[in-house]
């Protein structure tokens, strides 16, 4: 059901808004109900105290024989006074009884209760109250049609000095409790209506927001399908500068990388095909010439030497491919030992003596000390340094400068191999260590490489947690530098 981003956002927002409004309505309803109940309770208690004070003072000033007689003689005045109180408080009702509970007078709007009788148990409970603490509770007083919030106070007459004041009656001030519930219901309806409007606005907002988010995602999905079909020229439009835009940029960068890898793969296949086909054709042609007698016997050793060279070339190619497979599978293990990197560099340089003499190179060999010990896998580092030095000899101009420099700084040893030559174009520097990369695409200088040596070199340095980088100016020079962990002598 919730498969699209739009539906997920919509449901999530609606749930959040609905739950928030329910909680808000509950909290506000509870607070308002409590406030209304307290306010209503205070109103009826204040009304009971006001009526009690008024009747007590008026009765004492009238000098009537009994409270019932006083009420009978001043009924109209009392009804008017009680009506003023009930008008000030909406739907409030005032009942005045004698000591037995018989209702003597009420406000103008409630004459039907004048002949009623309050039950004796209620009158007894009222009699136990003090003049300053009204009896307040929900009750129908035995005469009302429904339960009211009632506050009752007893009325006491004058007594001889030293005697207890006699109970002459009671005051009951009543207010319907339903008004509290009605206020809460009205508030909840208001919140519900507000919630519906907010939900409508939220749905519109979620629609446009989710459309803005999902649209580039859909474009990325379509582009990914194109990439799966081998079409790496498709790009995703980048809009804005938010996270989606960053994702689109990353997606396009990935496409660029895939396109580069695809180009390198094709170039690699072409190079490997060429490097396999050429020596195999050469080997087959020479062998056929020897077998057919087309090559004189005295020249056969020469051609056999050429065949041996081509076989070694094939062997190097296969060894590189196998080395890459082992590295990618994680099968190649490195044994860390301490060895002299200067001595290794000297030996490698000596191994290139014939080629150096042929090109009449100017050699510079610089070390901070005669012996500089590093900690790494000896065979792997030999492979790295040999490959870099071999490339330097291969691409140095005849009579050009060829320099090896080894220095130590901050517990690191820096090995630099510099050569004057054609160099590497600045645009291609980021791809030097990529698989299948080959700077000499014309194969004018590099007739044997297949673009795997520097990739293997970078992989070995990464496995040692060391760095390797290249600096070059096109048409002037090229310099490779890598680091190794120094072994400090004690």
N, C-alpha and C positions, 0 to 999 in steps of 0.2 A: 504493500500500500504506500509506504513512505519511501519510494525509490528515488524521487527527484529531490534536488536541493530546495526547490521552491516549496514543496509540500512539507519537508522537514522544518524549514524556517517558519512557515505559516503555523503549523501545529505547535511548535515550540513557543512562538510569540503569543499565540492565543492562550496556551496553558499558563504561561507566566502572567499574562494580564488577568485572566480569570481567577487564578489562585490569589493574586495580589488584591483584586477587588473583593473577593470573598473574605480574606483576612481583614482587609480594611473595613469592610462593612460590619464584620463581627466585632472588631475592636471599638469602632465608633458607636455601633449599636449598644454594646455593653456599657460604654462610658455614658452615652446619652440616656440610656434607661436608668442607670444608677443616679445620674444627675437629676433626671426628671422625678424619680421616686423620692429623692432627698428633698428636692424643692417642693414637691407636693406635700410631703410629710411636714416640712417646716411651715407651709401655708396653713394646713388644717390645725396644727398645734398652736400657731400664732392666733388663728381665728378663734380657737377654743379659749385661749387665755384672754383675748380681747372681750369676747362675749361674757365670760365669767366675771371679769373685772367690772364690766359695765352693769350687768344684772345685780351683782353684789352691792355695788355702791348705790345704784338706783333704788334697790329694795330697802336698804337701810335708811335712805333719805325719805322714803314714802311713809314710814311708820305704819305699814299695813299689818293687819292681824296675822296673816299667814302669806306664804309665798304664792299659793294658789289664788288667794284673794287679790294680791298685788298684780299678778299676771292678768286676771280677769278684768280688773279696773283699767289697766294700761295696755290692753291687747293691741290696739291699733298703733300706738306709739312703738311698742316692742316689735311688731311685725315690720314696720317701716325701717326701724334700726337694723333688724336682722337682714332685711332686703338689701340694704346698702352693702353689707358684708358679702352677701351672695352675688351681688352684681359685680363687685370688685374682683372676685375669684370666679371664673367661669364654671358653671354647673355645680357650684357649691351649695350645700343644703345645711340649714341650722335647725336643730330640734332642741326644745327646752322642756324638761320633765319635772314632775314633783319627786318627792323622796321615794315613792313607790314605783316610779317608772312610767306613770301616765303622762303622755305628751300634752303639754299645756299650750304651747304656741310654736309656730315655725315661721319661716319667711313667707312672703306673699305667694310665691310660685309653688309652694308645697303644702297647701291647706289640707290635702287629702290625708295627711298623717297626724292631724290635730287630735283625732280620737284614738290613736294607737296606744299600745302598751309595751314598754321595753321589758324584756324578761328579767326576773328577779336576780338571776345569777350574774347578768351583765351589770345591773345596778350595784350588786354587792362588790363586784370587781372595781367599779368606778369609785365606790365609797372608800376603798382601800388606798386610792391614789391621793397624792398631795396636791395642793393648789398650783405647785410649780412644775409638776411632772405629769403631763396628760397621759392617759391610756390611749395609745394609738395602735390600731391593728385593722386588718381587712375583715369586715363582718357585714351582715345584713341587718343587725340589731333586732332581728325577729319581726321587723315591720317593713323592711325595704324589699323591693323586687329583685335586687341583685346585690352582690358584695360591693361595699364602698370602703375607701380608706377613711376610717373614723377616728377622730380624736375627741376624747371625753374628759371632762373635769367636773368634780362635784361642786355643789353650791352649799355653803354653810351660812346659817343665820347667826344673829347675835346671841350671846349667852351670858348669864349672870357671872359676875367676877369669880374666877376660880373653877368654873364648870366648863366642860367640853362643849364646843360649838355643835349645835344640832344640824343634821343633814336636812336641807330643805328642798333639794332638787339636783338636777345635773344638766350640763350643756353637752350636746353632741354636734360636732361640726363634721359633715360628711362630704367627700369628694369622690367622684367615680374614678376607679383605677383604670378603666379602659382607655382613658385619654393618654396614658403613658404608652400603652401598646400601639395606639393609633399613631403617635408621633414617631415611634421606632419604625413602624411599617411604612410610613410616609418617607422616612429617611432612606430605608432600604430600597424603596421604589426609585427614589432619586438616584441612588448609587447605581442601581441596575440600569437605568436609562443612560447614565453617564458611561457605564461600562460598555453598553452596546455602541455608543458613539465612538468611544476610544477603540473598541475592537474593529469597527469599520475603518477608522483612520489607520489602525495598525495593519489591517489587511492590505490596504492600498500601499502603505510604506513598505511592508514586507514584499509585496509583489515587485515593486520597482527595485528594491535592494537586492532581492534574490535574482532578479533578471540581470542586474548589473554584474552580480557575482557569477551566475551560471553561464552567461553568454560567452565570456572568454574561456570558461572551462569546456564548453561545448566545442569551441573553435580548437582548443588544444586536443580534444578527443578526436576531432576530424583530422587534425594534423598528424596525430599519433598513428592513425590508420594509414595515412599516406606514407609515413615513415616505414611502417610495417611492410608496405608494398614496394619499398626501395626508392621512394620519391622524397629526397632530402632537400628539395628546393622550396618547400612550403614553409611559410613563417606565420607566426601568430601576431596579430596587431597588438601593440603595447599602448595602453591608454592610462594616463594618470601616473601616480608614483606610489600607490599603495602596495599591499602584499600581493594582490592579484597581478599587478603590473610587474612586480619583481619575479613572480612565478612565470609570467609570460616571457620575460627577458631570459630567465634561466632555461626555459623551454627552447627558446630560439638559439641560445648558446649550445644547448645539447644538440640541436639540429645541425649547427655549424660543426660541432665535434664529430657527429656521425657522418656528415658529408666529407669531412677531412679524412676520417678513418676509412671511408669507402674509397676515396681517391687513392689513399695510401695502399689499401688492399689491392686495388686494381694495378697500381704501379708495382707492388710487390709481386703479384702474380706474373706480370709482364717480365719483371727482372728475373724472377726465379725460372720462368719458362725459358727466357733467353740464356740464363746461366746454366740451365740443364741441357738445353738443346744444342748450344754451341760446342761445349766440350764433348758431348756424346756424339755429335756429328763428326767432330775432329777425330775422336778416338776411332769411330767406325770407319772413317775414310782411310786413316793410316793403316789400320789393321787389315782392311780389305786390300790396300796397296801392297802390303807385305805378303799376304796370302796369295795374291794373284801374281806376284813377282814383278809388279810395276815399279816397286822401289828396289833398287839394287841392294845387294846384301851388305856392301860396305857402308851404305847410308842408313841401314836399319837401326843401329844404335842411336843415331841422332833422332830419328822419328820415335823410337821407343822412349827416349827421354822426354819428348814432347807429350807423348801419351801419358807418361807418369805424372807430368805437371798437371795435365787436365784432370787426371784421377784425383790428385791431391786437392785441386780446386773443388771438385765435386764433394770430396770428403769434408772440406771446410764448410761448404754450404749445408750439408746434412748435419754436421756437428752443431752449427749455429741453430738450425731448426730444432734439433733435439734439446739443445740448451734452453731455448725459449719454452719448449713444452715442459721441461723439468721445473723451470722457474714459475711458470703459470700454475702448475700442479702443486707447487710447494714441496717438491721432492728434493730440491737441492739444499743441502745443509752446509752451513759455514762453520769452520773450526777456527776459533780466535786464538792467535798466538802473537808473540812479540817478535819483530824482525826489523832489519835495517832497510829502510825505504831508499836511502841513498845508494846502497850497494845494488839493490834491485834495479834502480834507474840506470846505473852504470852498465850493468850486464845487458839490459835491453838496448841501450844506446850502442854498445859494442856489436850486438847482433845485427844492427842496421849499417855496419861499417861499409860494406860494399855499395849499397844503394846511396849512402851519403857521399861516398867518393865519386860515384857516377854523376851525381848532380852538383858536386863541388859546393856543398853547403857550408856555411859558416856556423860552427857549433859553439854554443856557450852552455856550460854546466855549472850551476851555482847552488851551493848548500850552505846553510848556516854553520854546520859542523861536518866533519868527515863522516861521522856516524850519527844517524838520527833514527831512533827506534820508535816504531808505531805498533799499535795493537789492532790486528784485523786478521781476516782470513788471507793467508799469504798467496795461495793460488788464485783466489778471486781478484785480489788487488793486482797481481801480476797480469791477469787478463785485462783488467781495466787500463793499467798503465801501458801495456803493450799495444792495445787497440788505439789509444790516443796518440802514442808516439808513432805508430805505423801510419795513421792518418796524416800526422804532421809531416812526416817524410814524404808521403805520397803527394801532398798538396803544396809543399814549399816550392817556390820558384827556383830554378837553377841558379846557384850562387847566392841564394837568399839566406837570411838569418834563421837559425833553428836553435831554440833555447829551452833548457829544462831548469827550473828554479824551485828549490825546496826550502821553505822557511817554517819556523815554529813561532806560535804566538797564542797565549792564553790556553795552554793545554791542548792546542790543536796544531797539526802539521798541515801546511798548505803546499800542494804539489801543482806546479804550473808548467804547461807545455805550450810554447809559443812558436809560431812559424810565420814567415813572411810569404804571402801568396795571394791567391785570389780571394780567400776569405768566404764568409757566408753573408748573403743579403740580410739586411735588418728585418725584413718582413718574414724571413724563414727561421729566425733565431728561436721563436717559441716552439718550433716543431722539430728541433734538432734531435731531441731524445725520444721522439715518437717512433713507434714501430714502422718499418718499411720506408722511413725517411731516407732520401738520398739526395744530397746537395748537388752532386755532379750528375745531373739528369742526362747530360749528353754522353756520359761515359767516356769523355775525352781523357780524363786523368785516372778515374777509378774504374778499372775494367774488371775487377774481381769482386767488389763489394756488392751486397744485396740490401743494405740499409738496416741491418740488424745489430751491428756492433755497438753503436751508441745506445740503443735501447737496452741491450744486455748490460752495458756499463752503468746506465742510470738505475736499473733494477738492482744491481749489486750494491751500489752506493746507498740506495734506499734501505736495503736489508741491513746495512751497517749503521743506519741512522746518521749518515753523513750527507754532505752536500756536494753537488757538482754543478758547475755553470760554465757558460761560454761567453766570451767577449770577442767581437769581430767588427772590422770595418771593411766593407766590400772593396776589393781591389788592393788592399794594403796588408792586412794581417788577420790571424785568428789565434785565440788563446783559450785553452781549456784549463780549468782550475778545479781541483777537488780537495776535500779535507779528510783527515784521518786523526784518530785519537793518539795523542803523544804518550810515550812512556817516559816519565821523568826519572832519570837515574839518581840514585841516592848517594 
